[in-house]
């Protein structure tokens, strides 16, 4: 077994070279050598998120000044969609600076950026990048998320749940959508019996997040809907795990009902 190398070192010179090779066929004015040198000189002694930002900012510097033109070039570099219901990090890490590019520079280009995140998440993930858009344009974001909740691509459906999780790991905590736990639950409803195990795991984790702050509301919503809706037992079991550990009576009763 080889020596462990921290993930942060992935975001350095070699990735700059890879991105430059992807960009050059679509931007004849791209200064690849200068881009690579800039990244190499600035990532030293920086941690993972800082290294990603260095690459993102270098893309902004060396791509066309117009955001729409820059994004068009980057979208041509995404590569094939991830056909597996996993590996969006392992196989798509090279796109992390691209997702952050949209997050950092695309907030004033809402529809263009949301469509870009829709494509990126099929290959990597947009679960972090989408959160500022949700905060800035809540109603428009909800409209997109409702459409995506019935998308044929499981990565897109997962984004609906994972991107709106209040306690998403490695991300800043966010409150319920529009300050109402029901808003989150309404987004999750079309996913509560999703065909994808990968999506169901996200939905369960989202539910579990919600129970930590509004257990009674979540339990009441489940009780009011589980008779009319086909809720997947695994989602309920995994989503109520924290309450079960606390010995919550309603959570234990629901678990008995779905056995």
Buried (B, 14 or more C-beta within 10 A) or exposed (E): EEEEEEEBEBBBBBBBBEBBEBBBEBBEEBBBEEBBBBBBEBBEEBEBBEBBBBBBBBBBEBBBEEBEEBBBBBBEBBEEEBEEBEEBEEBBBBBBBBBBBBBBBBBEBBEBBBBBBBBBBBBBBBBBBBBBBBEEBBEBBBEBBEEBBEBEBBBBBBBBBBBBBBBBEEBEEBEBBEEEBBBBBBBBBBBBBBEBEBBBBBBBBBBBBBBEBBBEBBBEBBEEEBEEEEBBBBBBBBBBBBBBEEEBEBBBEBBEEBE
